[in-house]
Each structure stands twice: as C-alpha cells, then as structure tokens.
Amino acid sequence: MKRPDRIDWIWLALLAATATTWWLGEHPGATPGTPLACVVLALAAGKGVLIVRDYMELRHAPALWQRLLLGWLGLTTLILLVATVWPR
C-alpha cells in the first residue's frame, strides 16, 4: 500500500472541516449566534484556501493568480463576516 500523499491529507482535512461544520449546525446544544457563525465561516474560509492552493493547483502558479483568487475569497469572507456581526 502506498503512503498517503499531501492531497490525501488535505482531503481528510476538508472532510473533517465539513463534518465539524455540519455537527455545529445540527448539534442540539449549540447556541446559534455570532460566535458559532464566525467559527463556521472560518472553517469555510480555511477550506477555500486549501481548495484554491491544492485542488486547483495554484500553489506553484504565478503570484498574481494566487493573489486574485485568495483575495476574492478573503473579500467574500469579510463581507459575510460583516453581514453576520452587523447589528440588526
């Protein structure tokens, strides 16, 4: 049997982050609110970074492409974070 590659470990991390997000959303003891939303948003952003850098294979791409896609991800995350914590 071959040793797991980097992409295998990343796939497991993505599965764990997805399972954690699901558990946080479905757990009866979890109190919905801003802290929980921020944790879920942070997990989603982390998953996005892993997908952009490794599954889209931009780790070794020109810096401009990395900056564009990670900047877009950061901006989207920031907008969602502001919308989450903005007083109603």
C-alpha positions in Angstrom: 0.0 0.0 0.0 1.3 3.4 -0.9 1.8 6.2 1.6 -0.8 9.0 1.6 0.2 12.0 -0.4 -0.3 15.6 0.6 -3.5 15.8 -1.3 -4.9 12.8 0.6 -4.2 14.6 3.9 -5.9 17.7 2.6 -8.9 15.7 1.5 -9.1 14.3 5.0 -8.9 17.8 6.5 -11.6 19.0 4.2 -13.8 16.1 5.3 -13.1 16.9 8.9 -13.9 20.6 8.5 -17.2 19.7 6.6 -18.2 17.2 9.4 -17.4 19.8 12.1 -19.5 22.4 10.3 -22.4 20.0 10.0 -22.1 19.0 13.6 -22.0 22.6 14.8 -25.1 23.4 12.8 -27.1 20.3 13.8 -25.9 19.8 17.4 -28.9 20.4 19.8 -26.7 22.0 22.4 -25.1 24.6 20.0 -26.5 28.0 20.6 -26.9 29.8 17.3 -25.4 33.3 17.2 -22.4 35.3 16.1 -19.6 33.2 17.7 -20.9 30.0 16.1 -21.3 31.7 12.7 -17.8 33.0 12.9 -16.4 29.5 13.6 -18.3 28.1 10.6 -17.2 31.0 8.4 -13.6 30.5 9.5 -13.8 26.8 8.6 -15.3 27.6 5.2 -12.5 30.1 4.5 -9.9 27.6 5.5 -11.4 25.0 3.2 -11.5 27.6 0.4 -7.7 28.2 0.9 -7.0 24.5 0.7 -9.1 24.1 -2.4 -7.6 27.1 -4.2 -4.0 26.2 -3.4 -4.0 22.5 -3.7 -7.0 21.2 -5.6 -6.9 24.0 -8.2 -3.1 23.6 -8.1 -2.3 27.2 -7.7 0.4 26.6 -5.1 3.0 26.9 -7.8 1.1 29.3 -10.1 2.1 32.9 -10.7 1.6 35.1 -7.7 -1.0 37.2 -9.5 -3.4 34.2 -9.8 -2.9 33.3 -6.2 -3.5 36.9 -5.0 -6.6 37.2 -7.2 -8.3 34.1 -6.0 -7.3 34.3 -2.4 -8.1 38.0 -2.4 -11.6 37.2 -3.7 -12.0 34.5 -1.1 -10.9 37.0 1.6 -13.2 39.7 0.4 -16.2 37.3 0.3 -15.4 36.1 3.8 -15.1 39.6 5.1 -18.4 40.6 3.5 -20.1 37.6 5.1 -18.4 38.3 8.4 -19.6 41.9 8.4 -23.1 40.8 7.5 -23.0 38.4 10.4 -21.9 40.8 13.1 -23.7 43.9 11.8 -26.3 45.0 14.4 -29.9 44.4 13.3 
